[in-house]
Structure formats: structure tokens, C-alpha cells
Amino acid sequence: METENQNGVNNPHDTGYKYLLSSKKVFLQLLRSFIKEGWVNLIDEDNLIRVDKSYIWQRYGGTY
């Protein structure tokens, strides 16, 4: 069973992933290393927009 730590993070890896993916450069490198499709190379780092969202399961955050 997952437990919530003092930072409100259910999975201890969530904070690290959020930090890494907050960098446009790192996000684009990740895409290019895992998705071997031509359209990935057309993505311009300057055109990426960071959307700061938090997704919480209903069982952890009440009703939606």
C-alpha cells in the first residue's frame, strides 16, 4: 500500500521525475531517446510550454 510522505507525494519517485521533466532540455532529450519517430526531431525546445500540474488520485484528495 502506498503511503503519503510529509511533502504530500505518494510515490517517492514523483518529486524526482517532476524536477527532471521541468527542464525543457531534459524533457526533449528524453523524448528523442525513447521515441524513434521523425516528428520528434521537429520539436523546437523554444516552443515547448511547461504546464505545472499535479494529479492526485481521488482516494488521496477527496472528491472531484
All heavy atoms as a GROMACS GRO file, in nm:
protein
  537
    1MET      N    1   0.084  -0.118   0.000
    1MET     CA    2   0.000   0.000   0.000
    1MET      C    3   0.088   0.124   0.000
    1MET      O    4   0.185   0.134   0.072
    1MET     CB    5  -0.091  -0.002   0.123
    1MET     CG    6  -0.179   0.119   0.133
    1MET     SD    7  -0.291   0.103   0.276
    1MET     CE    8  -0.415   0.214   0.224
    2GLU      N    9   0.054   0.221  -0.084
    2GLU     CA   10   0.130   0.344  -0.091
    2GLU      C   11   0.096   0.434   0.028
    2GLU      O   12  -0.017   0.440   0.072
    2GLU     CB   13   0.097   0.422  -0.219
    2GLU     CG   14   0.140   0.352  -0.345
    2GLU     CD   15   0.102   0.432  -0.466
    2GLU    OE1   16   0.176   0.524  -0.500
    2GLU    OE2   17  -0.005   0.402  -0.522
    3THR      N   18   0.196   0.502   0.076
    3THR     CA   19   0.173   0.596   0.185
    3THR      C   20   0.220   0.734   0.143
    3THR      O   21   0.312   0.748   0.062
    3THR     CB   22   0.247   0.554   0.313
    3THR    OG1   23   0.387   0.544   0.285
    3THR    CG2   24   0.195   0.420   0.365
    4GLU      N   25   0.160   0.835   0.200
    4GLU     CA   26   0.193   0.972   0.165
    4GLU      C   27   0.299   1.023   0.262
    4GLU      O   28   0.287   1.010   0.382
    4GLU     CB   29   0.066   1.058   0.175
    4GLU     CG   30   0.083   1.196   0.120
    4GLU     CD   31  -0.049   1.270   0.112
    4GLU    OE1   32  -0.155   1.206   0.110
    4GLU    OE2   33  -0.043   1.392   0.109
    5ASN      N   34   0.408   1.082   0.208
    5ASN     CA   35   0.511   1.134   0.296
    5ASN      C   36   0.480   1.279   0.335
    5ASN      O   37   0.378   1.334   0.297
    5ASN     CB   38   0.650   1.122   0.232
    5ASN     CG   39   0.670   1.213   0.112
    5ASN    OD1   40   0.603   1.314   0.096
    5ASN    ND2   41   0.763   1.178   0.026
    6GLN      N   42   0.570   1.343   0.410
    6GLN     CA   43   0.543   1.476   0.460
    6GLN      C   44   0.531   1.583   0.351
    6GLN      O   45   0.476   1.688   0.373
    6GLN     CB   46   0.651   1.519   0.560
    6GLN     CG   47   0.786   1.539   0.496
    6GLN     CD   48   0.895   1.456   0.560
    6GLN    OE1   49   0.866   1.357   0.626
    6GLN    NE2   50   1.018   1.495   0.544
    7ASN      N   51   0.580   1.557   0.229
    7ASN     CA   52   0.569   1.653   0.120
    7ASN      C   53   0.442   1.636   0.039
    7ASN      O   54   0.422   1.705  -0.060
    7ASN     CB   55   0.690   1.640   0.027
    7ASN     CG   56   0.819   1.674   0.096
    7ASN    OD1   57   0.823   1.762   0.181
    7ASN    ND2   58   0.925   1.605   0.060
    8GLY      N   59   0.357   1.541   0.076
    8GLY     CA   60   0.234   1.518   0.003
    8GLY      C   61   0.254   1.435  -0.122
    8GLY      O   62   0.169   1.432  -0.209
    9VAL      N   63   0.367   1.369  -0.134
    9VAL     CA   64   0.398   1.288  -0.252
    9VAL      C   65   0.370   1.142  -0.218
    9VAL      O   66   0.422   1.090  -0.121
    9VAL     CB   67   0.545   1.308  -0.294
    9VAL    CG1   68   0.578   1.218  -0.412
    9VAL    CG2   69   0.571   1.453  -0.329
   10ASN      N   70   0.288   1.077  -0.299
   10ASN     CA   71   0.252   0.938  -0.275
   10ASN      C   72   0.362   0.841  -0.315
   10ASN      O   73   0.381   0.740  -0.252
   10ASN     CB   74   0.123   0.903  -0.349
   10ASN     CG   75   0.007   0.981  -0.296
   10ASN    OD1   76  -0.013   0.990  -0.177
   10ASN    ND2   77  -0.070   1.039  -0.384
   11ASN      N   78   0.430   0.870  -0.422
   11ASN     CA   79   0.537   0.785  -0.470
   11ASN      C   80   0.667   0.863  -0.454
   11ASN      O   81   0.678   0.973  -0.505
   11ASN     CB   82   0.512   0.750  -0.617
   11ASN     CG   83   0.612   0.650  -0.670
   11ASN    OD1   84   0.728   0.648  -0.629
   11ASN    ND2   85   0.569   0.568  -0.763
   12PRO      N   86   0.768   0.808  -0.387
   12PRO     CA   87   0.891   0.884  -0.363
   12PRO      C   88   0.962   0.928  -0.490
   12PRO      O   89   1.038   1.023  -0.488
   12PRO     CB   90   0.978   0.788  -0.283
   12PRO     CG   91   0.917   0.654  -0.298
   12PRO     CD   92   0.772   0.673  -0.331
   13HIS      N   93   0.935   0.862  -0.604
   13HIS     CA   94   1.000   0.899  -0.729
   13HIS      C   95   0.932   1.019  -0.796
   13HIS      O   96   0.992   1.082  -0.883
   13HIS     CB   97   1.002   0.781  -0.825
   13HIS     CG   98   1.068   0.659  -0.768
   13HIS    ND1   99   1.203   0.655  -0.739
   13HIS    CD2  100   1.018   0.540  -0.732
   13HIS    CE1  101   1.232   0.537  -0.689
   13HIS    NE2  102   1.122   0.465  -0.684
   14ASP      N  103   0.810   1.052  -0.756
   14ASP     CA  104   0.735   1.161  -0.820
   14ASP      C  105   0.811   1.293  -0.817
   14ASP      O  106   0.815   1.365  -0.916
   14ASP     CB  107   0.599   1.180  -0.754
   14ASP     CG  108   0.504   1.066  -0.783
   14ASP    OD1  109   0.535   0.983  -0.872
   14ASP    OD2  110   0.399   1.059  -0.718
   15THR      N  111   0.870   1.326  -0.704
   15THR     CA  112   0.941   1.453  -0.691
   15THR      C  113   1.060   1.459  -0.787
   15THR      O  114   1.082   1.560  -0.852
   15THR     CB  115   0.991   1.472  -0.546
   15THR    OG1  116   0.878   1.466  -0.459
   15THR    CG2  117   1.059   1.605  -0.528
   16GLY      N  118   1.134   1.350  -0.797
   16GLY     CA  119   1.249   1.346  -0.887
   16GLY      C  120   1.209   1.359  -1.033
   16GLY      O  121   1.271   1.433  -1.109
   17TYR      N  122   1.104   1.286  -1.072
   17TYR     CA  123   1.057   1.296  -1.210
   17TYR      C  124   1.006   1.435  -1.242
   17TYR      O  125   1.033   1.490  -1.349
   17TYR     CB  126   0.947   1.193  -1.239
   17TYR     CG  127   0.998   1.053  -1.248
   17TYR    CD1  128   0.947   0.953  -1.166
   17TYR    CD2  129   1.096   1.018  -1.340
   17TYR    CE1  130   0.994   0.823  -1.174
   17TYR    CE2  131   1.143   0.888  -1.349
   17TYR     CZ  132   1.091   0.792  -1.266
   17TYR     OH  133   1.137   0.663  -1.274
   18LYS      N  134   0.933   1.494  -1.150
   18LYS     CA  135   0.880   1.628  -1.173
   18LYS      C  136   0.996   1.727  -1.190
   18LYS      O  137   0.992   1.814  -1.276
   18LYS     CB  138   0.789   1.671  -1.057
   18LYS     CG  139   0.719   1.801  -1.084
   18LYS     CD  140   0.614   1.831  -0.982
   18LYS     CE  141   0.541   1.959  -1.018
   18LYS     NZ  142   0.430   1.986  -0.930
   19TYR      N  143   1.099   1.713  -1.110
   19TYR     CA  144   1.215   1.800  -1.120
   19TYR      C  145   1.286   1.782  -1.255
   19TYR      O  146   1.315   1.879  -1.325
   19TYR     CB  147   1.313   1.774  -1.005
   19TYR     CG  148   1.443   1.848  -1.019
   19TYR    CD1  149   1.448   1.985  -0.993
   19TYR    CD2  150   1.559   1.784  -1.060
   19TYR    CE1  151   1.567   2.055  -1.007
   19TYR    CE2  152   1.677   1.853  -1.074
   19TYR     CZ  153   1.682   1.988  -1.048
   19TYR     OH  154   1.799   2.057  -1.063
   20LEU      N  155   1.312   1.657  -1.293
   20LEU     CA  156   1.381   1.631  -1.419
   20LEU      C  157   1.301   1.681  -1.539
   20LEU      O  158   1.355   1.741  -1.630
   20LEU     CB  159   1.407   1.482  -1.435
   20LEU     CG  160   1.521   1.424  -1.353
   20LEU    CD1  161   1.524   1.274  -1.366
   20LEU    CD2  162   1.653   1.484  -1.395
   21LEU      N  163   1.171   1.654  -1.538
   21LEU     CA  164   1.089   1.690  -1.654
   21LEU      C  165   1.052   1.838  -1.656
   21LEU      O  166   0.992   1.884  -1.753
   21LEU     CB  167   0.964   1.602  -1.657
   21LEU     CG  168   0.995   1.454  -1.678
   21LEU    CD1  169   0.867   1.372  -1.669
   21LEU    CD2  170   1.066   1.430  -1.809
   22SER      N  171   1.087   1.913  -1.554
   22SER     CA  172   1.060   2.056  -1.554
   22SER      C  173   1.158   2.129  -1.646
   22SER      O  174   1.135   2.243  -1.685
   22SER     CB  175   1.066   2.114  -1.414
   22SER     OG  176   1.198   2.110  -1.363
   23SER      N  177   1.267   2.064  -1.683
   23SER     CA  178   1.364   2.121  -1.775
   23SER      C  179   1.324   2.087  -1.918
   23SER      O  180   1.311   1.969  -1.954
   23SER     CB  181   1.503   2.064  -1.746
   23SER     OG  182   1.591   2.089  -1.854
   24LYS      N  183   1.305   2.189  -2.000
   24LYS     CA  184   1.268   2.166  -2.140
   24LYS      C  185   1.374   2.082  -2.211
   24LYS      O  186   1.342   1.992  -2.289
   24LYS     CB  187   1.251   2.299  -2.214
   24LYS     CG  188   1.132   2.379  -2.172
   24LYS     CD  189   1.127   2.508  -2.252
   24LYS     CE  190   1.014   2.597  -2.214
   24LYS     NZ  191   1.007   2.716  -2.300
   25LYS      N  192   1.498   2.112  -2.183
   25LYS     CA  193   1.608   2.041  -2.249
   25LYS      C  194   1.607   1.892  -2.212
   25LYS      O  195   1.618   1.805  -2.299
   25LYS     CB  196   1.741   2.104  -2.209
   25LYS     CG  197   1.859   2.043  -2.279
   25LYS     CD  198   1.986   2.119  -2.246
   25LYS     CE  199   2.099   2.067  -2.331
   25LYS     NZ  200   2.214   2.156  -2.328
   26VAL      N  201   1.591   1.861  -2.085
   26VAL     CA  202   1.589   1.722  -2.040
   26VAL      C  203   1.466   1.649  -2.096
   26VAL      O  204   1.476   1.535  -2.141
   26VAL     CB  205   1.592   1.714  -1.885
   26VAL    CG1  206   1.570   1.572  -1.838
   26VAL    CG2  207   1.723   1.768  -1.832
   27PHE      N  208   1.351   1.716  -2.095
   27PHE     CA  209   1.228   1.657  -2.149
   27PHE      C  210   1.247   1.621  -2.296
   27PHE      O  211   1.212   1.511  -2.339
   27PHE     CB  212   1.111   1.754  -2.131
   27PHE     CG  213   0.985   1.706  -2.195
   27PHE    CD1  214   0.912   1.603  -2.140
   27PHE    CD2  215   0.938   1.766  -2.311
   27PHE    CE1  216   0.795   1.557  -2.200
   27PHE    CE2  217   0.822   1.721  -2.370
   27PHE     CZ  218   0.751   1.618  -2.315
   28LEU      N  219   1.304   1.713  -2.373
   28LEU     CA  220   1.324   1.689  -2.516
   28LEU      C  221   1.425   1.577  -2.539
   28LEU      O  222   1.406   1.492  -2.627
   28LEU     CB  223   1.368   1.818  -2.584
   28LEU     CG  224   1.361   1.823  -2.735
   28LEU    CD1  225   1.225   1.779  -2.787
   28LEU    CD2  226   1.394   1.962  -2.784
   29GLN      N  227   1.530   1.572  -2.459
   29GLN     CA  228   1.628   1.462  -2.469
   29GLN      C  229   1.562   1.328  -2.441
   29GLN      O  230   1.590   1.228  -2.507
   29GLN     CB  231   1.745   1.486  -2.374
   29GLN     CG  232   1.837   1.596  -2.417
   29GLN     CD  233   1.945   1.624  -2.313
   29GLN    OE1  234   1.932   1.588  -2.196
   29GLN    NE2  235   2.051   1.691  -2.356
   30LEU      N  236   1.475   1.326  -2.341
   30LEU     CA  237   1.402   1.203  -2.307
   30LEU      C  238   1.315   1.158  -2.424
   30LEU      O  239   1.317   1.041  -2.463
   30LEU     CB  240   1.316   1.226  -2.183
   30LEU     CG  241   1.234   1.107  -2.138
   30LEU    CD1  242   1.324   1.004  -2.072
   30LEU    CD2  243   1.126   1.149  -2.042
   31LEU      N  244   1.240   1.252  -2.481
   31LEU     CA  245   1.156   1.217  -2.596
   31LEU      C  246   1.240   1.159  -2.710
   31LEU      O  247   1.206   1.057  -2.768
   31LEU     CB  248   1.082   1.341  -2.647
   31LEU     CG  249   0.959   1.386  -2.573
   31LEU    CD1  250   0.901   1.511  -2.639
   31LEU    CD2  251   0.854   1.279  -2.566
   32ARG      N  252   1.349   1.228  -2.742
   32ARG     CA  253   1.431   1.186  -2.855
   32ARG      C  254   1.502   1.054  -2.831
   32ARG      O  255   1.531   0.981  -2.925
   32ARG     CB  256   1.530   1.297  -2.890
   32ARG     CG  257   1.460   1.415  -2.953
   32ARG     CD  258   1.554   1.525  -2.991
   32ARG     NE  259   1.479   1.632  -3.060
   32ARG     CZ  260   1.520   1.756  -3.068
   32ARG    NH1  261   1.634   1.794  -3.014
   32ARG    NH2  262   1.446   1.846  -3.132
   33SER      N  263   1.529   1.021  -2.706
   33SER     CA  264   1.598   0.895  -2.679
   33SER      C  265   1.503   0.775  -2.678
   33SER      O  266   1.546   0.663  -2.703
   33SER     CB  267   1.676   0.903  -2.548
   33SER     OG  268   1.588   0.916  -2.439
   34PHE      N  269   1.375   0.799  -2.651
   34PHE     CA  270   1.280   0.687  -2.642
   34PHE      C  271   1.185   0.675  -2.760
   34PHE      O  272   1.136   0.567  -2.789
   34PHE     CB  273   1.198   0.697  -2.512
   34PHE     CG  274   1.275   0.656  -2.391
   34PHE    CD1  275   1.334   0.751  -2.311
   34PHE    CD2  276   1.290   0.522  -2.358
   34PHE    CE1  277   1.407   0.714  -2.199
   34PHE    CE2  278   1.362   0.484  -2.247
   34PHE     CZ  279   1.421   0.581  -2.168
   35ILE      N  280   1.157   0.785  -2.827
   35ILE     CA  281   1.062   0.782  -2.939
   35ILE      C  282   1.141   0.797  -3.068
   35ILE      O  283   1.195   0.903  -3.097
   35ILE     CB  284   0.955   0.893  -2.925
   35ILE    CG1  285   0.878   0.874  -2.795
   35ILE    CG2  286   0.863   0.892  -3.047
   35ILE    CD1  287   0.779   0.983  -2.765
   36LYS      N  288   1.145   0.691  -3.141
   36LYS     CA  289   1.222   0.689  -3.266
   36LYS      C  290   1.130   0.718  -3.385
   36LYS      O  291   1.109   0.634  -3.471
   36LYS     CB  292   1.292   0.554  -3.282
   36LYS     CG  293   1.386   0.520  -3.169
   36LYS     CD  294   1.496   0.624  -3.154
   36LYS     CE  295   1.592   0.583  -3.044
   36LYS     NZ  296   1.686   0.688  -3.010
   37GLU      N  297   1.074   0.837  -3.384
   37GLU     CA  298   0.987   0.883  -3.493
   37GLU      C  299   1.040   1.017  -3.543
   37GLU      O  300   1.090   1.098  -3.464
   37GLU     CB  301   0.842   0.899  -3.445
   37GLU     CG  302   0.776   0.772  -3.397
   37GLU     CD  303   0.745   0.674  -3.509
   37GLU    OE1  304   0.726   0.718  -3.624
   37GLU    OE2  305   0.740   0.553  -3.481
   38GLY      N  306   1.026   1.042  -3.671
   38GLY     CA  307   1.078   1.164  -3.731
   38GLY      C  308   1.022   1.293  -3.673
   38GLY      O  309   1.092   1.393  -3.662
   39TRP      N  310   0.893   1.290  -3.632
   39TRP     CA  311   0.829   1.412  -3.582
   39TRP      C  312   0.893   1.464  -3.454
   39TRP      O  313   0.888   1.583  -3.426
   39TRP     CB  314   0.679   1.391  -3.561
   39TRP     CG  315   0.642   1.285  -3.462
   39TRP    CD1  316   0.611   1.155  -3.490
   39TRP    CD2  317   0.631   1.298  -3.320
   39TRP    NE1  318   0.583   1.087  -3.373
   39TRP    CE2  319   0.594   1.173  -3.267
   39TRP    CE3  320   0.649   1.404  -3.231
   39TRP    CZ2  321   0.575   1.150  -3.132
   39TRP    CZ3  322   0.630   1.382  -3.096
   39TRP    CH2  323   0.593   1.257  -3.046
   40VAL      N  324   0.959   1.375  -3.378
   40VAL     CA  325   1.022   1.418  -3.253
   40VAL      C  326   1.135   1.516  -3.282
   40VAL      O  327   1.157   1.613  -3.208
   40VAL     CB  328   1.074   1.297  -3.173
   40VAL    CG1  329   1.148   1.341  -3.048
   40VAL    CG2  330   0.959   1.205  -3.137
   41ASN      N  331   1.206   1.497  -3.392
   41ASN     CA  332   1.315   1.587  -3.427
   41ASN      C  333   1.267   1.723  -3.476
   41ASN      O  334   1.346   1.816  -3.487
   41ASN     CB  335   1.405   1.521  -3.532
   41ASN     CG  336   1.474   1.398  -3.477
   41ASN    OD1  337   1.519   1.398  -3.363
   41ASN    ND2  338   1.481   1.294  -3.556
   42LEU      N  339   1.139   1.734  -3.503
   42LEU     CA  340   1.083   1.863  -3.546
   42LEU      C  341   1.044   1.953  -3.429
   42LEU      O  342   1.014   2.069  -3.448
   42LEU     CB  343   0.959   1.839  -3.634
   42LEU     CG  344   0.983   1.758  -3.762
   42LEU    CD1  345   0.851   1.731  -3.831
   42LEU    CD2  346   1.079   1.832  -3.854
   43ILE      N  347   1.047   1.899  -3.308
   43ILE     CA  348   1.009   1.977  -3.190
   43ILE      C  349   1.120   2.076  -3.156
   43ILE      O  350   1.236   2.038  -3.142
   43ILE     CB  351   0.980   1.886  -3.069
   43ILE    CG1  352   0.866   1.791  -3.100
   43ILE    CG2  353   0.951   1.968  -2.945
   43ILE    CD1  354   0.843   1.684  -2.994
   44ASP      N  355   1.083   2.201  -3.143
   44ASP     CA  356   1.177   2.307  -3.109
   44ASP      C  357   1.166   2.336  -2.958
   44ASP      O  358   1.059   2.366  -2.908
   44ASP     CB  359   1.144   2.433  -3.189
   44ASP     CG  360   1.240   2.547  -3.165
   44ASP    OD1  361   1.335   2.533  -3.085
   44ASP    OD2  362   1.221   2.653  -3.227
   45GLU      N  363   1.278   2.326  -2.890
   45GLU     CA  364   1.280   2.347  -2.745
   45GLU      C  365   1.219   2.482  -2.706
   45GLU      O  366   1.151   2.493  -2.604
   45GLU     CB  367   1.425   2.339  -2.694
   45GLU     CG  368   1.438   2.354  -2.545
   45GLU     CD  369   1.583   2.346  -2.500
   45GLU    OE1  370   1.665   2.280  -2.566
   45GLU    OE2  371   1.614   2.406  -2.397
   46ASP      N  372   1.241   2.585  -2.786
   46ASP     CA  373   1.188   2.719  -2.756
   46ASP      C  374   1.036   2.726  -2.762
   46ASP      O  375   0.976   2.816  -2.706
   46ASP     CB  376   1.248   2.823  -2.851
   46ASP     CG  377   1.398   2.840  -2.831
   46ASP    OD1  378   1.445   2.822  -2.716
   46ASP    OD2  379   1.467   2.870  -2.929
   47ASN      N  380   0.974   2.630  -2.831
   47ASN     CA  381   0.828   2.630  -2.844
   47ASN      C  382   0.758   2.542  -2.740
   47ASN      O  383   0.636   2.537  -2.737
   47ASN     CB  384   0.787   2.584  -2.984
   47ASN     CG  385   0.824   2.685  -3.089
   47ASN    OD1  386   0.825   2.805  -3.063
   47ASN    ND2  387   0.856   2.638  -3.207
   48LEU      N  388   0.835   2.474  -2.656
   48LEU     CA  389   0.775   2.391  -2.551
   48LEU      C  390   0.721   2.480  -2.440
   48LEU      O  391   0.782   2.580  -2.404
   48LEU     CB  392   0.877   2.294  -2.493
   48LEU     CG  393   0.926   2.184  -2.586
   48LEU    CD1  394   1.036   2.103  -2.518
   48LEU    CD2  395   0.812   2.094  -2.627
   49ILE      N  396   0.607   2.442  -2.386
   49ILE     CA  397   0.544   2.516  -2.277
   49ILE      C  398   0.528   2.421  -2.159
   49ILE      O  399   0.469   2.313  -2.173
   49ILE     CB  400   0.406   2.570  -2.318
   49ILE    CG1  401   0.420   2.667  -2.434
   49ILE    CG2  402   0.337   2.638  -2.200
   49ILE    CD1  403   0.288   2.707  -2.497
   50ARG      N  404   0.580   2.460  -2.045
   50ARG     CA  405   0.568   2.378  -1.925
   50ARG      C  406   0.432   2.402  -1.862
   50ARG      O  407   0.392   2.515  -1.836
   50ARG     CB  408   0.677   2.413  -1.825
   50ARG     CG  409   0.668   2.330  -1.700
   50ARG     CD  410   0.786   2.359  -1.609
   50ARG     NE  411   0.774   2.280  -1.489
   50ARG     CZ  412   0.761   2.332  -1.368
   50ARG    NH1  413   0.761   2.462  -1.352
   50ARG    NH2  414   0.750   2.254  -1.264
   51VAL      N  415   0.359   2.295  -1.839
   51VAL     CA  416   0.229   2.302  -1.772
   51VAL      C  417   0.249   2.240  -1.635
   51VAL      O  418   0.269   2.120  -1.622
   51VAL     CB  419   0.120   2.226  -1.852
   51VAL    CG1  420  -0.012   2.230  -1.777
   51VAL    CG2  421   0.107   2.284  -1.991
   52ASP      N  422   0.246   2.322  -1.532
   52ASP     CA  423   0.270   2.276  -1.396
   52ASP      C  424   0.140   2.224  -1.338
   52ASP      O  425   0.053   2.299  -1.296
   52ASP     CB  426   0.325   2.389  -1.311
   52ASP     CG  427   0.374   2.342  -1.176
   52ASP    OD1  428   0.398   2.220  -1.160
   52ASP    OD2  429   0.389   2.426  -1.085
   53LYS      N  430   0.125   2.093  -1.341
   53LYS     CA  431   0.003   2.027  -1.292
   53LYS      C  432   0.039   1.922  -1.190
   53LYS      O  433   0.149   1.869  -1.189
   53LYS     CB  434  -0.072   1.958  -1.407
   53LYS     CG  435  -0.143   2.052  -1.498
   53LYS     CD  436  -0.256   2.113  -1.424
   53LYS     CE  437  -0.354   2.181  -1.514
   53LYS     NZ  438  -0.461   2.240  -1.443
   54SER      N  439  -0.056   1.894  -1.107
   54SER     CA  440  -0.042   1.788  -1.009
   54SER      C  441  -0.165   1.699  -1.021
   54SER      O  442  -0.277   1.748  -1.023
   54SER     CB  443  -0.034   1.848  -0.869
   54SER     OG  444  -0.010   1.749  -0.775
   55TYR      N  445  -0.141   1.570  -1.035
   55TYR     CA  446  -0.252   1.476  -1.049
   55TYR      C  447  -0.261   1.392  -0.922
   55TYR      O  448  -0.165   1.326  -0.883
   55TYR     CB  449  -0.231   1.387  -1.171
   55TYR     CG  450  -0.228   1.468  -1.297
   55TYR    CD1  451  -0.109   1.509  -1.354
   55TYR    CD2  452  -0.346   1.507  -1.356
   55TYR    CE1  453  -0.106   1.586  -1.469
   55TYR    CE2  454  -0.346   1.585  -1.471
   55TYR     CZ  455  -0.225   1.623  -1.527
   55TYR     OH  456  -0.225   1.700  -1.639
   56ILE      N  457  -0.375   1.398  -0.858
   56ILE     CA  458  -0.394   1.328  -0.732
   56ILE      C  459  -0.509   1.230  -0.746
   56ILE      O  460  -0.617   1.266  -0.791
   56ILE     CB  461  -0.425   1.428  -0.618
   56ILE    CG1  462  -0.312   1.529  -0.608
   56ILE    CG2  463  -0.446   1.354  -0.487
   56ILE    CD1  464  -0.340   1.643  -0.514
   57TRP      N  465  -0.485   1.106  -0.706
   57TRP     CA  466  -0.592   1.007  -0.708
   57TRP      C  467  -0.704   1.051  -0.617
   57TRP      O  468  -0.682   1.111  -0.513
   57TRP     CB  469  -0.541   0.873  -0.661
   57TRP     CG  470  -0.449   0.802  -0.757
   57TRP    CD1  471  -0.405   0.845  -0.878
   57TRP    CD2  472  -0.391   0.675  -0.736
   57TRP    NE1  473  -0.325   0.753  -0.934
   57TRP    CE2  474  -0.313   0.647  -0.849
   57TRP    CE3  475  -0.397   0.582  -0.634
   57TRP    CZ2  476  -0.243   0.530  -0.863
   57TRP    CZ3  477  -0.326   0.465  -0.649
   57TRP    CH2  478  -0.250   0.439  -0.762
   58GLN      N  479  -0.825   1.016  -0.654
   58GLN     CA  480  -0.941   1.053  -0.572
   58GLN      C  481  -0.929   1.001  -0.430
   58GLN      O  482  -0.967   1.068  -0.336
   58GLN     CB  483  -1.070   1.004  -0.636
   58GLN     CG  484  -1.109   1.083  -0.758
   58GLN     CD  485  -1.242   1.040  -0.814
   58GLN    OE1  486  -1.302   0.944  -0.767
   58GLN    NE2  487  -1.288   1.109  -0.915
   59ARG      N  488  -0.873   0.884  -0.415
   59ARG     CA  489  -0.864   0.827  -0.280
   59ARG      C  490  -0.767   0.905  -0.192
   59ARG      O  491  -0.768   0.891  -0.071
   59ARG     CB  492  -0.826   0.680  -0.285
   59ARG     CG  493  -0.684   0.652  -0.324
   59ARG     CD  494  -0.660   0.504  -0.327
   59ARG     NE  495  -0.519   0.476  -0.314
   59ARG     CZ  496  -0.466   0.358  -0.329
   59ARG    NH1  497  -0.544   0.255  -0.356
   59ARG    NH2  498  -0.338   0.340  -0.317
   60TYR      N  499  -0.683   0.990  -0.250
   60TYR     CA  500  -0.590   1.070  -0.172
   60TYR      C  501  -0.636   1.216  -0.159
   60TYR      O  502  -0.587   1.287  -0.073
   60TYR     CB  503  -0.450   1.070  -0.235
   60TYR     CG  504  -0.384   0.936  -0.228
   60TYR    CD1  505  -0.355   0.865  -0.344
   60TYR    CD2  506  -0.351   0.879  -0.106
   60TYR    CE1  507  -0.293   0.742  -0.338
   60TYR    CE2  508  -0.291   0.755  -0.100
   60TYR     CZ  509  -0.262   0.688  -0.215
   60TYR     OH  510  -0.201   0.564  -0.209
   61GLY      N  511  -0.722   1.261  -0.246
   61GLY     CA  512  -0.752   1.403  -0.247
   61GLY      C  513  -0.897   1.442  -0.231
   61GLY      O  514  -0.931   1.556  -0.251
   62GLY      N  515  -0.984   1.352  -0.195
   62GLY     CA  516  -1.124   1.389  -0.177
   62GLY      C  517  -1.203   1.367  -0.305
   62GLY      O  518  -1.167   1.287  -0.390
   63THR      N  519  -1.311   1.440  -0.321
   63THR     CA  520  -1.399   1.420  -0.435
   63THR      C  521  -1.370   1.522  -0.544
   63THR      O  522  -1.328   1.633  -0.517
   63THR     CB  523  -1.546   1.432  -0.393
   63THR    OG1  524  -1.566   1.562  -0.336
   63THR    CG2  525  -1.582   1.326  -0.291
   64TYR      N  526  -1.395   1.482  -0.668
   64TYR     CA  527  -1.375   1.569  -0.784
   64TYR      C  528  -1.496   1.567  -0.871
   64TYR      O  529  -1.559   1.471  -0.892
   64TYR     CB  530  -1.253   1.524  -0.865
   64TYR     CG  531  -1.126   1.542  -0.787
   64TYR    CD1  532  -1.072   1.436  -0.718
   64TYR    CD2  533  -1.063   1.665  -0.779
   64TYR    CE1  534  -0.956   1.452  -0.644
   64TYR    CE2  535  -0.948   1.681  -0.707
   64TYR     CZ  536  -0.895   1.574  -0.640
   64TYR     OH  537  -0.781   1.588  -0.566
   0.00000   0.00000   0.00000
